[in-house]
């Protein structure tokens, strides 16, 4: 069991792992639908990010010496990053619906030419996601180590990890702008999550799901390369 799911020490961590596994599986499915330009994929992305909220809450081990007063800041802060992801997915859904239908819930997209200015919104989303990911870690570490212990907190490492993870919602924002290249940061985020899962020995099932997520993103990059000639909507419209 440890090989499949990592070491689970109490029921709280088991619930957290279950939510995370389900959320990652849902995201894989959602991305596969977005490759086919199916609108339901955006709703699955919303659900995947929403499941990160209970997953973060149940991450806290029942054995940690935390009072309700010190746990509340962590719980409040842990909502922010998933809500950034939810917002990115809803933004994508809103723009996706502007394209004409080519079938039931399938949109006919015309890719936009890449412009350096198109990087601004996805990078901003990744930066905001990284900062939001830092807050719950700071709140938890501050409660356990005290104010003086914050000087030893690995801020740069947590920010870098949060930025790499934030490339997933950043890529979704890019897909909303009909950019084929936005599949690449999604793949990079998946590979980073895969590496983090392997280093922290969280189980081979999560590793497989992140591997599948990266593969779907790379397939999306290839598949969307054919949209320019297939789409009925003129490019740049």
MITOR-762156 format. One record per residue: x, y, z of N, C-alpha, C, CB in turn. Coordinates in pm, whole numbers, padded with zeros to 5 digits, always signed. Glycine has a CB too. Example, Ala and Ser with C-alpha at 12.3 -4.5 7.8 and 13.67 -1.06 7.14 Angstrom:
residues 2
+01319-00569+00780+01230-00450+00780+01320-00330+00780+01131-00447+00905;+01285-00225+00708+01367-00106+00714+01290+00003+00787+01408-00060+00572;
end
This chain:
residues 237
+00082-00121+00000+00000+00000+00000+00085+00126+00000-00093+00001+00121;+00197+00123+00073+00284+00240+00076+00339+00271-00063+00399+00219+00174;+00366+00168-00143+00417+00189-00278+00312+00258-00364+00460+00056-00341;+00186+00220-00346+00079+00276-00428+00039+00416-00383-00040+00186-00425;+00027+00436-00252-00030+00560-00202+00059+00638-00107-00158+00530-00133;+00181+00591-00082+00267+00658+00014+00228+00621+00156+00260+00809-00005;+00300+00679+00250+00274+00647+00390+00158+00731+00443+00401+00671+00476;+00053+00665+00487-00064+00731+00545-00070+00694+00692-00197+00690+00470;-00060+00796+00778-00047+00769+00921-00177+00782+00998+00053+00862+00980;-00276+00853+00942-00403+00867+01014-00516+00891+00914-00396+00984+01118;-00643+00880+00959-00756+00896+00866-00759+01031+00796-00886+00876+00942;-00712+01137+00862-00712+01269+00801-00629+01270+00673-00660+01374+00899;-00509+01213+00679-00424+01209+00561-00482+01118+00454-00284+01162+00599;-00554+01014+00495-00619+00926+00397-00726+01003+00319-00682+00804+00466;-00804+01085+00388-00904+01167+00320-00836+01266+00226-00991+01242+00423;-00728+01329+00271-00657+01424+00188-00607+01358+00060-00539+01485+00265;-00549+01239+00075-00499+01167-00042-00612+01130-00137-00425+01040+00002;-00726+01089-00082-00840+01052-00167-00888+01171-00249-00955+00998-00081;-00899+01288-00185-00941+01408-00257-00839+01446-00364-00962+01525-00159;-00711+01432-00330-00607+01469-00427-00606+01375-00546-00471+01470-00360;-00619+01246-00520-00624+01149-00629-00744+01176-00720-00630+01006-00574;-00861+01199-00659-00981+01225-00737-00966+01354-00818-01104+01232-00646;-00911+01458-00754-00894+01585-00824-00799+01574-00942-00843+01690-00729;-00690+01500-00926-00595+01484-01035-00655+01402-01148-00466+01418-00985;-00730+01297-01113-00797+01217-01215-00898+01301-01293-00867+01096-01151;-00973+01384-01222-01072+01471-01287-01002+01570-01380-01157+01546-01182;-00887+01624-01335-00814+01719-01420-00763+01650-01547-00695+01781-01343;-00713+01527-01535-00670+01453-01654-00785+01437-01753-00616+01314-01613;-00902+01402-01700-01018+01385-01786-01059+01517-01849-01134+01327-01707;-01057+01624-01768-01093+01755-01820-01000+01801-01931-01093+01857-01709;-00870+01782-01912-00774+01821-02016-00794+01740-02142-00630+01805-01965;-00824+01610-02127-00848+01527-02245-00970+01578-02323-00870+01379-02203;-01072+01626-02252-01188+01682-02320-01154+01817-02386-01304+01699-02222;-01070+01896-02321-01031+02024-02380-00948+02005-02506-00954+02108-02278;-00872+01896-02512-00800+01865-02636-00900+01853-02751-00718+01734-02621;-01016+01795-02721-01121+01777-02822-01213+01898-02829-01203+01653-02791;-01181+02003-02751-01257+02129-02749-01399+02110-02694-01265+02188-02890;-01412+02015-02601-01542+01989-02538-01556+02078-02415-01557+01838-02500;-01667+02148-02407-01688+02248-02302-01687+02188-02161-01818+02319-02326;-01730+02063-02148-01736+02000-02016-01598+01996-01950-01792+01856-02029;-01493+01997-02029-01358+01995-01974-01332+02109-01878-01258+01998-02084;-01389+02226-01906-01370+02340-01817-01439+02317-01683-01423+02468-01882;-01557+02256-01685-01627+02229-01559-01551+02127-01475-01769+02178-01586;-01490+02029-01542-01409+01932-01468-01286+01999-01408-01367+01817-01560;-01228+02096-01479-01115+02169-01423-01157+02247-01298-01055+02265-01528;-01276+02307-01303-01330+02377-01185-01342+02279-01069-01468+02441-01217;-01399+02162-01095-01415+02063-00989-01284+02014-00933-01494+01947-01040;-01185+01997-01020-01053+01951-00975-00990+02049-00878-00961+01928-01094;-00992+02178-00912-00936+02279-00821-01018+02289-00693-00931+02416-00891;-01150+02274-00703-01234+02282-00583-01200+02170-00485-01383+02276-00621;-01163+02053-00536-01130+01941-00449-00999+01963-00373-01121+01812-00530;-00917+02059-00418-00794+02090-00346-00822+02155-00211-00705+02180-00430;-00939+02214-00195-00972+02281-00068-00985+02179+00044-01103+02361-00082;-01070+02075+00031-01073+01975+00139-00943+01895+00146-01191+01879+00118;-00874+01877+00033-00747+01803+00036-00645+01875+00123-00691+01784-00106;-00639+02008+00111-00545+02086+00192-00585+02083+00339-00539+02232+00143;-00714+02087+00367-00760+02086+00506-00723+01955+00575-00912+02109+00512;-00745+01844+00506-00719+01713+00567-00571+01675+00566-00799+01607+00495;-00488+01761+00502-00344+01734+00504-00290+01741+00646-00271+01833+00415;-00351+01825+00729-00303+01844+00865-00323+01715+00945-00377+01962+00933;-00217+01663+00999-00224+01542+01079-00295+01571+01211-00083+01486+01105;-00373+01475+01257-00445+01491+01383-00351+01497+01502-00543+01378+01402;-00227+01453+01482-00132+01452+01592-00058+01582+01612-00034+01344+01571;-00076+01680+01522-00005+01806+01537-00064+01888+01650-00009+01886+01406;+00021+01954+01730-00028+02033+01844-00079+02170+01801+00084+02051+01947;-00196+02172+01738-00253+02297+01687-00385+02325+01757-00273+02291+01534;-00402+02449+01801-00529+02492+01858-00621+02538+01746-00508+02604+01963;-00748+02554+01777-00843+02601+01675-00806+02741+01628-00986+02600+01730;-00751+02824+01720-00712+02959+01682-00596+02962+01585-00678+03038+01804;-00502+02870+01598-00388+02865+01508-00421+02791+01379-00268+02800+01576;-00522+02704+01383-00560+02629+01263-00643+02713+01168-00637+02504+01302;-00719+02807+01222-00808+02889+01139-00733+02968+01031-00886+02985+01226;-00620+03036+01063-00547+03106+00956-00501+03013+00845-00428+03179+01014;-00459+02893+00881-00416+02798+00778-00533+02760+00688-00357+02672+00844;-00648+02729+00748-00765+02688+00670-00806+02801+00575-00883+02651+00763;-00810+02925+00627-00849+03039+00543-00750+03060+00429-00860+03167+00628;-00621+03049+00459-00519+03071+00356-00519+02960+00252-00381+03082+00420;-00554+02837+00293-00548+02725+00201-00657+02731+00094-00560+02595+00277;-00756+02816+00113-00861+02833+00012-00816+02916-00106-00982+02895+00074;-00716+03003-00087-00687+03106-00187-00635+03047-00317-00587+03204-00132;-00531+02961-00309-00473+02906-00432-00575+02824-00513-00353+02819-00397;-00653+02734-00450-00754+02662-00528-00856+02756-00593-00827+02563-00440;-00892+02864-00523-00988+02958-00582-00928+03032-00701-01034+03058-00477;-00796+03054-00700-00730+03110-00818-00746+03014-00936-00579+03137-00790;-00728+02884-00909-00747+02784-01014-00891+02779-01063-00706+02649-00964;-00986+02784-00970-01128+02786-01008-01157+02907-01096-01219+02788-00883;-01103+03023-01057-01124+03144-01136-01065+03132-01276-01063+03263-01065;-00947+03071-01288-00884+03053-01419-00970+02963-01507-00742+02994-01403;-01025+02856-01449-01109+02764-01526-01240+02831-01569-01139+02637-01445;-01301+02908-01481-01424+02978-01517-01398+03085-01622-01487+03041-01394;-01282+03150-01614-01242+03247-01716-01231+03177-01852-01108+03315-01678;-01167+03059-01851-01154+02984-01975-01289+02944-02031-01069+02862-01953;-01379+02901-01943-01513+02862-01988-01585+02979-02053-01595+02809-01871;-01574+03098-01992-01643+03215-02046-01594+03250-02186-01624+03335-01953;-01463+03244-02207-01408+03276-02338-01430+03162-02437-01258+03306-02327;-01431+03039-02388-01455+02923-02474-01592+02933-02538-01442+02792-02395;-01688+02981-02461-01826+02988-02510-01846+03095-02617-01919+03015-02396;-01747+03179-02637-01758+03280-02743-01736+03220-02881-01658+03393-02718;-01675+03102-02887-01652+03036-03015-01779+02965-03060-01534+02935-03005;-01800+02952-03190-01922+02885-03239-01918+02734-03212-01941+02910-03389;-02035+02675-03204-02046+02531-03183-02019+02457-03313-02185+02495-03128;-01948+02344-03300-01931+02256-03416-01991+02119-03388-01781+02242-03451;-02054+02103-03272-02118+01979-03231-02171+01998-03091-02019+01859-03238;-02232+01897-03034-02284+01908-02897-02172+01941-02797-02354+01778-02855;-02176+02063-02743-02079+02112-02645-01936+02117-02699-02084+02024-02523;-01918+02107-02828-01786+02115-02891-01774+02249-02963-01762+01996-02991;-01664+02320-02937-01645+02452-02995-01547+02447-03112-01596+02550-02888;-01573+02531-03211-01485+02541-03328-01390+02657-03303-01568+02561-03462;-01266+02626-03272-01169+02728-03234-01074+02760-03348-01090+02684-03112;-01035+02886-03357-00928+02929-03447-00815+02980-03359-00977+03040-03548;-00696+02927-03376-00584+02966-03293-00540+03109-03322-00467+02871-03313;-00495+03176-03218-00439+03310-03234-00289+03300-03251-00474+03399-03113;-00234+03393-03329-00089+03399-03343-00027+03438-03209-00047+03499-03454;+00085+03375-03176+00150+03403-03048+00210+03543-03051+00259+03298-03017;+00186+03617-02942+00246+03748-02922+00307+03752-02782+00141+03862-02941;+00422+03817-02765+00484+03823-02631+00389+03878-02525+00608+03908-02636;+00301+03970-02564+00207+04027-02467+00111+03923-02413+00128+04141-02532;+00092+03812-02487+00001+03708-02441+00054+03635-02317-00024+03607-02552;+00183+03653-02287+00241+03588-02170+00203+03657-02039+00391+03583-02183;+00160+03782-02049+00139+03863-01928+00036+03799-01835+00094+04005-01966;-00082+03766-01887-00188+03711-01801-00150+03575-01741-00317+03697-01881;-00099+03479-01821-00061+03350-01760+00050+03364-01655-00015+03254-01868;+00150+03448-01681+00257+03466-01582+00202+03527-01454+00370+03554-01639;+00112+03623-01469+00051+03686-01352-00027+03582-01270-00042+03802-01393;-00100+03495-01337-00176+03390-01267-00081+03298-01191-00262+03309-01367;+00031+03258-01255+00127+03170-01189+00190+03238-01068+00236+03128-01288;+00220+03368-01078+00279+03441-00966+00180+03452-00851+00325+03582-01012;+00056+03485-00882-00047+03496-00778-00069+03360-00712-00180+03549-00837;-00070+03254-00793-00087+03120-00738+00029+03084-00646-00099+03016-00852;+00152+03122-00685+00269+03093-00601+00259+03166-00468+00399+03134-00674;+00220+03295-00472+00207+03371-00348+00096+03313-00261+00178+03519-00379;-00014+03270-00325-00124+03211-00249-00083+03078-00188-00247+03192-00339;+00003+03002-00257+00050+02874-00203+00142+02894-00084+00121+02795-00311;+00207+03008-00078+00299+03036+00032+00226+03063+00163+00387+03155-00003;+00108+03124+00155+00038+03170+00275+00002+03057+00372-00087+03243+00235;-00060+02947+00328-00093+02842+00425+00030+02778+00486-00178+02735+00359;+00138+02764+00407+00261+02707+00461+00319+02798+00569+00365+02684+00349;+00316+02930+00546+00363+03025+00646+00277+03020+00772+00364+03167+00589;+00145+03011+00753+00056+03009+00869+00080+02884+00953-00091+03014+00823;+00098+02770+00888+00120+02646+00961+00256+02645+01028+00107+02527+00868;+00358+02687+00955+00493+02687+01010+00504+02785+01126+00596+02722+00902;+00438+02902+01111+00441+03000+01219+00374+02949+01345+00376+03128+01174;+00267+02870+01329+00198+02815+01446+00282+02711+01517+00065+02755+01405;+00359+02635+01440+00437+02527+01499+00573+02574+01551+00458+02417+01398;+00638+02665+01476+00774+02706+01511+00777+02839+01587+00857+02717+01387;+00666+02913+01586+00666+03042+01653+00719+03152+01562+00749+03037+01781;+00697+03279+01597+00742+03389+01512+00891+03384+01482+00710+03520+01578;+00972+03345+01577+01116+03340+01554+01157+03235+01454+01187+03316+01682;+01076+03130+01441+01110+03023+01349+01087+03058+01203+01031+02902+01383;+01011+03166+01176+00984+03204+01038+01110+03244+00962+00884+03316+01035;+01213+03285+01035+01338+03323+00968+01403+03204+00901+01434+03387+01068;+01370+03083+00946+01427+02962+00886+01335+02900+00782+01458+02860+00995;+01224+02966+00752+01128+02911+00657+01184+02918+00514+00994+02987+00665;+01175+02809+00436+01231+02807+00299+01140+02879+00200+01254+02662+00252;+01133+03010+00212+01039+03088+00131+01064+03070-00018+01050+03235+00167;+01190+03079-00061+01221+03070-00204+01180+02935-00262+01371+03094-00228;+01205+02829-00187+01170+02695-00235+01019+02679-00250+01224+02588-00139;+00945+02726-00150+00798+02714-00155+00741+02799-00268+00736+02756-00020;+00797+02918-00289+00751+03004-00398+00779+02940-00533+00818+03141-00390;+00898+02882-00549+00933+02818-00676+00839+02700-00703+01081+02771-00675;+00814+02621-00600+00722+02508-00615+00581+02556-00650+00719+02424-00487;+00536+02661-00582+00404+02715-00610+00393+02772-00750+00369+02823-00509;+00501+02835-00799+00499+02890-00935+00488+02779-01037+00626+02975-00961;+00565+02671-01017+00561+02559-01112+00422+02495-01112+00668+02454-01077;+00364+02477-00993+00228+02423-00985+00128+02519-01049+00190+02395-00840;+00153+02650-01031+00065+02751-01087+00068+02761-01238+00099+02883-01029;+00164+02692-01301+00165+02690-01448+00043+02617-01504+00293+02624-01498;-00022+02533-01422-00144+02466-01467-00258+02565-01488-00186+02359-01367;-00299+02643-01385-00402+02744-01413-00355+02850-01511-00446+02811-01284;-00225+02879-01511-00172+02975-01609-00193+02924-01751-00023+03002-01584;-00166+02794-01770-00188+02736-01902-00334+02738-01943-00138+02594-01904;-00425+02718-01846-00567+02723-01877-00608+02862-01924-00650+02684-01754;-00549+02965-01863-00577+03103-01908-00528+03121-02051-00509+03206-01814;-00411+03062-02081-00361+03070-02218-00449+02996-02317-00221+03014-02224;-00503+02881-02277-00595+02808-02365-00721+02890-02391-00633+02672-02303;-00765+02966-02291-00881+03052-02311-00855+03155-02419-00919+03122-02180;-00728+03195-02434-00690+03291-02538-00657+03221-02669-00571+03374-02493;-00689+03092-02679-00670+03012-02801-00524+03002-02841-00750+03071-02916;-00438+02983-02743-00296+02968-02768-00256+02821-02758-00214+03054-02669;-00209+02765-02867-00164+02625-02867-00047+02605-02772-00123+02582-03007;+00038+02705-02758+00158+02693-02676+00126+02683-02527+00249+02811-02700;+00004+02712-02489-00033+02706-02348-00040+02563-02296-00167+02775-02326;-00040+02465-02386-00035+02327-02339+00101+02295-02277-00064+02231-02455;+00206+02366-02319+00340+02335-02269+00358+02369-02120+00444+02411-02350;+00313+02487-02071+00323+02508-01926+00237+02410-01845+00282+02649-01892;+00126+02362-01903+00047+02261-01833+00128+02133-01820-00087+02233-01908;+00199+02096-01928+00285+01977-01922+00398+01997-01823+00342+01946-02061;+00457+02118-01820+00567+02147-01727+00519+02139-01583+00627+02285-01756;+00400+02191-01556+00344+02184-01421+00322+02039-01379+00213+02262-01413;+00275+01957-01472+00250+01816-01442+00380+01744-01411+00180+01748-01560;+00485+01773-01488+00615+01710-01464+00671+01754-01328+00715+01745-01577;+00655+01883-01294+00701+01933-01165+00626+01865-01050+00684+02086-01156;+00494+01848-01066+00416+01779-00964+00457+01633-00953+00265+01789-00994;+00487+01572-01067+00534+01434-01068+00664+01421-00989+00554+01384-01212;+00758+01515-01016+00886+01511-00945+00870+01532-00796+00978+01616-01001;+00784+01628-00758+00760+01653-00616+00697+01534-00547+00672+01774-00598;+00606+01466-00618+00542+01347-00562+00643+01235-00541+00428+01299-00652;+00732+01218-00640+00833+01113-00629+00931+01142-00515+00909+01099-00761;+00973+01269-00502+01070+01304-00398+01011+01288-00258+01119+01447-00417;+00883+01315-00245+00818+01305-00114+00756+01168-00090+00711+01413-00100;+00778+01075-00184+00730+00936-00170+00582+00930-00139+00809+00863-00060;+00501+01000-00221+00357+01003-00199+00283+00895-00276+00302+01138-00237;+00355+00801-00335+00289+00688-00397+00293+00688-00548+00149+00683-00354;+00294+00568-00605+00306+00554-00749+00177+00588-00823+00347+00413-00783;+00061+00582-00755-00064+00615-00822-00067+00762-00863-00184+00583-00731;-00028+00850-00771-00021+00993-00805+00083+01019-00913+00011+01076-00680;+00196+00950-00906+00299+00965-01008+00243+00929-01145+00422+00878-00975;+00170+00818-01152+00110+00777-01279+00010+00881-01329+00040+00640-01262;-00073+00936-01239-00174+01035-01280-00108+01161-01333-00266+01068-01164;-00001+01208-01267+00068+01326-01318+00139+01296-01450+00169+01377-01214;+00188+01175-01465+00248+01135-01591+00143+01137-01703+00312+00994-01579;+00024+01086-01671-00085+01087-01769-00126+01231-01801-00205+01008-01715;-00128+01316-01701-00164+01457-01721-00065+01525-01814-00172+01531-01587;+00064+01498-01794+00166+01556-01882+00151+01503-02024+00307+01524-01829;+00122+01374-02037+00105+01314-02169-00015+01375-02242+00088+01162-02158;-00125+01397-02170-00243+01458-02231-00211+01600-02278-00361+01460-02131;-00135+01674-02197-00100+01811-02235-00013+01813-02361-00026+01881-02120;+00081+01722-02370+00166+01716-02490+00084+01674-02612+00283+01617-02468;-00010+01582-02591-00099+01544-02700-00184+01663-02742-00188+01425-02658;-00229+01742-02644-00307+01861-02677-00228+01960-02760-00355+01928-02551;-00099+01975-02728-00013+02064-02806-00006+02020-02951+00128+02069-02746;+00006+01889-02973+00011+01836-03109-00125+01849-03177+00057+01689-03108;-00231+01811-03106-00365+01812-03166-00410+01953-03202-00465+01748-03071;-00382+02050-03116-00424+02187-03144-00342+02248-03257-00413+02272-03019;-00232+02187-03293-00154+02237-03407-00228+02223-03538-00023+02165-03415;-00331+02142-03541-00410+02124-03663-00532+02215-03669-00453+01980-03675;-00556+02292-03563-00679+02372-03560-00677+02489-03656-00703+02423-03421;-00560+02540-03688-00553+02659-03772-00615+02633-03909-00408+02706-03789;-00592+02517-03967-00646+02485-04098-00787+02426-04089-00554+02387-04170;-00823+02371-03972-00953+02306-03959-01064+02403-03920-00946+02195-03858;-01029+02508-03842-01132+02594-03784-01200+02676-03892-01071+02688-03678;-01328+02702-03871-01404+02781-03964-01396+02929-03934-01546+02737-03963;-01359+02963-03810-01350+03103-03771-01216+03158-03816-01369+03120-03618;-01211+03273-03885-01082+03326-03931-00991+03356-03814-01104+03454-04015;-00859+03325-03825-00765+03356-03717-00765+03504-03685-00624+03311-03755;-00758+03536-03558-00754+03674-03513-00891+03732-03488-00683+03758-03613;-00998+03653-03511-01132+03706-03490-01166+03703-03341-01236+03625-03570;
end
